[in-house]
Amino acid sequence: MLKTLDKGDMFVNAWGGILSMNLKRGEKMILDNYQLVAMSTSADYRVTKHGGLKTSIFGGEALIIEIVGPGTVYYQTKNFTEFVRTLIPFLPKRNN
C-alpha cells in the first residue's frame, strides 16, 4: 500500500472501472483486498483473513479490507472471470 500526500496528479491502474463511495462517520465497507484502489486518510481500515485454510487454498488469498468512514473510498470492478473465481467457494455444493 502506498500513501500519497499533497496536491497534484496521480495515476492509478485497475481492472475494469473505478467507482467511489463516500462513507459517513462510522459507516463500514468491506472489500476484497484486490478491489481497493485508494481511500481518504480520514478513513480507518484493517486487513483481516476471511474463511479458513480451504478458502485460502481453493478460493485465493482470502484477505478482506474493512474500511470505516468518514472518507472517500475508490475501488475497482473486477473482470467476470475473477468475479466468478471469487464466488466459487461460497456456491452450494451439488450432490451427485
Backbone as ProteinMPNN parsed JSONL, in Angstrom:
{"seq_chain_A": "MLKTLDKGDMFVNAWGGILSMNLKRGEKMILDNYQLVAMSTSADYRVTKHGGLKTSIFGGEALIIEIVGPGTVYYQTKNFTEFVRTLIPFLPKRNN", "coords_chain_A": {"N_chain_A": [[0.846, -1.165, 0.0], [0.531, 2.202, -0.784], [1.118, 5.509, 0.387], [0.054, 8.706, -0.339], [0.507, 12.208, -0.24], [-0.366, 15.707, -0.287], [-0.888, 17.957, -3.073], [-1.744, 17.383, -6.51], [-1.344, 15.542, -9.614], [-2.199, 12.097, -9.924], [-1.664, 8.859, -11.051], [-3.432, 5.863, -11.496], [-3.927, 2.305, -11.723], [-6.307, -0.13, -12.698], [-8.461, -3.051, -12.716], [-10.943, -3.043, -14.899], [-13.637, -0.793, -14.168], [-13.312, 2.193, -12.122], [-14.809, 2.941, -9.166], [-16.439, 5.112, -6.773], [-17.097, 5.663, -3.283], [-18.63, 7.523, -0.811], [-18.134, 7.445, 2.491], [-19.918, 7.85, 5.5], [-19.316, 9.076, 8.86], [-18.428, 6.389, 10.863], [-19.678, 4.584, 9.175], [-19.407, 1.461, 7.451], [-17.466, -0.437, 5.107], [-16.759, -3.318, 3.263], [-14.251, -4.856, 1.452], [-12.819, -7.012, -1.03], [-9.356, -7.701, -0.96], [-8.156, -7.176, -3.433], [-9.718, -5.261, -4.607], [-9.523, -2.638, -3.584], [-8.534, 0.608, -4.431], [-7.889, 3.279, -3.712], [-8.093, 5.51, -0.844], [-9.407, 7.991, 1.396], [-7.342, 9.68, 3.795], [-8.663, 10.113, 6.121], [-10.252, 7.961, 6.676], [-10.481, 4.897, 8.494], [-8.924, 1.65, 8.526], [-8.723, -1.945, 8.381], [-7.026, -4.964, 7.767], [-8.103, -8.198, 7.336], [-8.304, -11.776, 7.709], [-10.331, -13.888, 5.743], [-12.45, -16.595, 6.017], [-11.242, -20.04, 6.113], [-8.483, -22.374, 5.971], [-9.143, -23.964, 3.737], [-10.581, -22.147, 2.119], [-8.522, -20.339, 1.597], [-6.75, -21.922, 0.084], [-8.288, -22.927, -2.125], [-9.847, -20.772, -2.949], [-8.378, -18.491, -3.218], [-6.417, -15.738, -1.939], [-7.835, -14.875, 0.305], [-8.072, -12.511, 1.875], [-9.539, -9.661, 3.34], [-10.578, -6.221, 3.351], [-11.646, -4.053, 5.763], [-13.199, -1.047, 5.881], [-13.707, 1.972, 7.571], [-15.635, 4.844, 7.764], [-15.269, 8.41, 8.472], [-14.855, 9.193, 4.98], [-13.644, 8.985, 1.559], [-13.786, 6.253, -0.601], [-12.139, 4.598, -3.154], [-12.685, 2.11, -5.446], [-12.16, -0.847, -7.429], [-13.883, -2.405, -10.141], [-14.177, -5.85, -10.889], [-12.959, -8.134, -13.392], [-15.078, -10.458, -15.202], [-14.278, -13.193, -15.053], [-12.539, -13.231, -12.843], [-14.349, -12.417, -10.899], [-16.155, -14.608, -10.816], [-14.387, -16.609, -9.936], [-13.92, -15.68, -7.377], [-16.425, -16.055, -6.204], [-16.86, -18.851, -6.213], [-16.067, -20.449, -3.852], [-18.251, -19.955, -2.18], [-20.542, -20.926, -3.3], [-23.344, -23.226, -3.36], [-22.828, -26.742, -2.848], [-23.126, -29.439, -5.155], [-24.892, -32.504, -4.918], [-24.045, -35.523, -6.248]], "CA_chain_A": [[0.0, 0.0, 0.0], [1.277, 3.455, -0.857], [0.452, 6.684, 0.931], [0.432, 9.943, -1.021], [0.001, 13.434, 0.395], [-0.168, 16.958, -1.007], [-1.758, 18.156, -4.226], [-1.118, 17.063, -7.79], [-1.928, 14.444, -10.367], [-1.766, 10.755, -9.572], [-2.182, 7.872, -11.984], [-3.663, 4.55, -10.898], [-4.311, 1.258, -12.652], [-7.324, -1.006, -12.118], [-9.135, -3.988, -13.615], [-12.312, -2.576, -15.091], [-13.928, 0.585, -13.801], [-13.031, 2.671, -10.769], [-16.002, 3.532, -8.558], [-16.15, 5.75, -5.483], [-18.17, 5.677, -2.294], [-18.389, 8.434, 0.309], [-18.593, 6.849, 3.743], [-20.174, 8.759, 6.614], [-18.635, 8.69, 10.095], [-18.885, 5.113, 11.412], [-20.191, 3.686, 8.127], [-18.406, 0.465, 7.096], [-17.439, -1.034, 3.773], [-15.839, -4.449, 3.215], [-13.803, -5.127, 0.087], [-11.758, -7.97, -1.29], [-8.123, -6.909, -0.986], [-7.809, -6.788, -4.798], [-10.607, -4.216, -5.112], [-9.198, -1.296, -3.1], [-7.635, 1.413, -5.263], [-7.421, 4.409, -2.898], [-9.067, 5.996, 0.137], [-9.03, 9.192, 2.141], [-6.591, 9.424, 5.025], [-9.58, 10.231, 7.255], [-10.886, 6.661, 6.899], [-9.698, 3.861, 9.17], [-9.065, 0.361, 7.853], [-7.99, -3.087, 8.911], [-6.97, -6.107, 6.868], [-8.355, -9.42, 8.087], [-8.425, -13.016, 6.943], [-11.704, -14.341, 5.573], [-12.503, -18.033, 5.779], [-10.193, -20.868, 6.695], [-7.43, -22.893, 5.102], [-9.76, -24.41, 2.473], [-10.856, -20.941, 1.329], [-7.242, -19.793, 1.142], [-6.156, -22.784, -0.942], [-9.118, -23.066, -3.321], [-10.531, -19.549, -3.327], [-7.482, -17.348, -3.344], [-5.683, -15.277, -0.779], [-8.81, -14.795, 1.396], [-7.908, -11.326, 2.715], [-10.512, -8.609, 3.087], [-10.28, -4.935, 3.975], [-12.806, -3.389, 6.349], [-12.922, 0.39, 5.918], [-14.695, 2.696, 8.37], [-15.617, 6.263, 7.47], [-15.597, 9.137, 7.253], [-13.862, 9.273, 3.921], [-13.996, 8.504, 0.233], [-13.107, 5.019, -0.982], [-12.14, 4.305, -4.586], [-12.494, 0.678, -5.606], [-12.245, -1.277, -8.812], [-14.713, -3.546, -10.502], [-13.333, -6.958, -11.335], [-13.435, -8.75, -14.626], [-16.036, -11.519, -14.915], [-13.592, -14.426, -14.662], [-12.072, -13.051, -11.467], [-15.551, -12.367, -10.063], [-16.639, -15.989, -10.649], [-13.411, -17.309, -9.104], [-14.133, -15.226, -6.009], [-17.684, -16.597, -5.701], [-16.895, -20.313, -6.188], [-16.086, -21.058, -2.518], [-19.496, -19.685, -1.471], [-21.666, -21.547, -4.003], [-23.752, -24.501, -2.78], [-22.259, -27.924, -3.479], [-24.092, -30.378, -5.749], [-24.77, -33.917, -4.57], [-24.202, -36.338, -7.466]], "C_chain_A": [[0.895, 1.232, 0.0], [0.458, 4.586, -0.27], [0.966, 7.905, 0.19], [-0.209, 11.119, -0.309], [0.313, 14.611, -0.506], [-1.109, 17.014, -2.204], [-0.999, 17.821, -5.494], [-1.832, 15.906, -8.462], [-1.356, 13.116, -9.877], [-2.412, 9.791, -10.557], [-2.3, 6.535, -11.275], [-4.109, 3.578, -11.983], [-5.319, 0.347, -11.961], [-7.866, -1.952, -13.173], [-10.564, -3.498, -13.764], [-12.464, -1.135, -14.677], [-13.51, 0.908, -12.384], [-14.269, 3.411, -10.276], [-15.598, 4.198, -7.249], [-17.365, 5.678, -4.584], [-17.748, 6.61, -1.17], [-18.987, 7.82, 1.565], [-18.793, 7.934, 4.788], [-19.424, 8.248, 7.846], [-19.257, 7.401, 10.646], [-19.431, 4.131, 10.386], [-19.066, 2.764, 7.669], [-18.583, -0.022, 5.666], [-16.417, -2.158, 3.812], [-15.534, -4.753, 1.762], [-12.836, -6.298, 0.077], [-10.472, -7.159, -1.418], [-7.714, -6.481, -2.384], [-8.638, -5.609, -5.305], [-10.229, -2.803, -4.69], [-8.197, -0.614, -4.027], [-7.043, 2.544, -4.421], [-8.502, 4.764, -1.887], [-8.509, 7.227, 0.829], [-8.249, 8.807, 3.389], [-7.479, 9.535, 6.266], [-10.269, 8.911, 7.584], [-9.925, 5.728, 7.632], [-9.895, 2.551, 8.421], [-8.336, -0.721, 8.641], [-8.096, -4.224, 7.902], [-7.145, -7.347, 7.718], [-8.453, -10.608, 7.137], [-9.891, -13.42, 6.894], [-11.685, -15.829, 5.276], [-11.332, -18.749, 6.417], [-9.175, -21.304, 5.659], [-7.986, -23.306, 3.746], [-10.044, -23.221, 1.554], [-9.56, -20.354, 0.776], [-6.656, -20.597, -0.009], [-6.966, -22.756, -2.235], [-9.746, -21.767, -3.806], [-9.636, -18.341, -3.481], [-6.899, -16.954, -2.007], [-6.552, -15.152, 0.47], [-8.547, -13.652, 2.371], [-8.966, -10.302, 2.329], [-10.07, -7.352, 3.814], [-11.59, -4.341, 4.471], [-12.431, -1.922, 6.521], [-14.056, 1.063, 6.677], [-14.525, 4.185, 8.112], [-15.496, 7.126, 8.698], [-14.462, 9.101, 6.235], [-14.405, 8.759, 2.604], [-13.14, 7.287, -0.086], [-13.246, 4.859, -2.489], [-11.824, 2.821, -4.733], [-12.729, 0.285, -7.053], [-13.249, -2.415, -8.978], [-13.757, -4.636, -10.968], [-13.83, -7.462, -12.677], [-14.275, -9.975, -14.269], [-15.365, -12.804, -14.428], [-13.117, -14.349, -13.214], [-13.242, -13.025, -10.496], [-16.07, -13.775, -9.788], [-15.686, -16.762, -9.74], [-13.575, -16.93, -7.627], [-15.385, -15.85, -5.397], [-17.676, -18.11, -5.495], [-16.899, -20.906, -4.777], [-17.42, -20.902, -1.772], [-20.724, -20.307, -2.14], [-22.037, -22.865, -3.349], [-23.145, -25.664, -3.562], [-23.373, -28.823, -4.01], [-23.822, -31.772, -5.234], [-25.021, -34.737, -5.814], [-24.743, -37.699, -7.141]], "O_chain_A": [[1.899, 1.282, 0.71], [-0.764, 4.614, -0.415], [2.175, 8.117, 0.1], [-1.341, 11.027, 0.167], [1.166, 14.516, -1.389], [-2.024, 16.198, -2.321], [0.223, 17.954, -5.557], [-2.804, 15.365, -7.935], [-0.196, 13.026, -9.473], [-3.6, 9.915, -10.855], [-1.397, 6.119, -10.548], [-4.606, 3.987, -13.032], [-5.196, 0.082, -10.765], [-7.75, -1.697, -14.371], [-11.324, -3.549, -12.797], [-11.535, -0.34, -14.814], [-13.368, 0.018, -11.546], [-14.716, 4.38, -10.889], [-14.549, 3.891, -6.683], [-18.505, 5.637, -5.048], [-16.643, 6.498, -0.64], [-20.206, 7.691, 1.683], [-17.955, 8.822, 4.949], [-18.954, 7.11, 7.862], [-20.466, 7.335, 10.866], [-19.627, 2.958, 10.703], [-17.924, 3.196, 7.511], [-19.679, -0.017, 5.105], [-15.319, -1.975, 4.34], [-16.44, -4.89, 0.94], [-12.125, -6.544, 1.051], [-10.5, -6.041, -1.932], [-6.983, -5.501, -2.52], [-8.297, -5.016, -6.329], [-10.585, -1.849, -5.383], [-7.155, -1.177, -4.365], [-5.828, 2.744, -4.419], [-9.663, 4.382, -2.035], [-7.301, 7.466, 0.841], [-8.466, 7.742, 3.967], [-7.087, 9.095, 7.347], [-10.818, 8.765, 8.675], [-8.714, 5.768, 7.415], [-10.913, 2.36, 7.757], [-7.455, -0.44, 9.453], [-9.133, -4.414, 7.267], [-6.431, -7.538, 8.703], [-8.657, -10.456, 5.933], [-10.607, -13.306, 7.889], [-10.974, -16.273, 4.375], [-10.541, -18.162, 7.155], [-9.028, -20.681, 4.608], [-7.372, -23.03, 2.715], [-9.779, -23.282, 0.354], [-9.509, -19.923, -0.376], [-6.128, -20.029, -0.965], [-6.405, -22.582, -3.317], [-10.139, -21.675, -4.969], [-10.111, -17.265, -3.844], [-6.89, -17.741, -1.06], [-6.051, -15.309, 1.584], [-8.774, -13.804, 3.572], [-9.253, -10.1, 1.149], [-9.292, -7.406, 4.766], [-12.528, -4.149, 3.697], [-11.469, -1.593, 7.215], [-15.228, 0.76, 6.453], [-13.424, 4.726, 8.224], [-15.606, 6.645, 9.826], [-13.285, 8.995, 6.581], [-15.487, 8.174, 2.544], [-11.928, 7.288, 0.129], [-14.344, 4.971, -3.033], [-10.822, 2.335, -4.209], [-13.407, 0.987, -7.803], [-13.435, -3.254, -8.097], [-12.64, -4.344, -11.397], [-14.982, -7.241, -13.049], [-14.19, -10.475, -13.147], [-15.846, -13.431, -13.484], [-13.28, -15.301, -12.451], [-13.141, -13.553, -9.388], [-16.39, -14.101, -8.645], [-16.137, -17.497, -8.862], [-13.391, -17.765, -6.741], [-15.407, -16.143, -4.202], [-18.434, -18.606, -4.662], [-17.691, -21.813, -4.524], [-17.684, -21.645, -0.828], [-21.828, -20.222, -1.603], [-21.165, -23.563, -2.832], [-22.969, -25.585, -4.777], [-24.429, -28.951, -3.391], [-22.668, -32.187, -5.122], [-26.106, -34.659, -6.39], [-24.938, -38.516, -8.04]]}, "name": "protein", "num_of_chains": 1, "seq": "MLKTLDKGDMFVNAWGGILSMNLKRGEKMILDNYQLVAMSTSADYRVTKHGGLKTSIFGGEALIIEIVGPGTVYYQTKNFTEFVRTLIPFLPKRNN"}
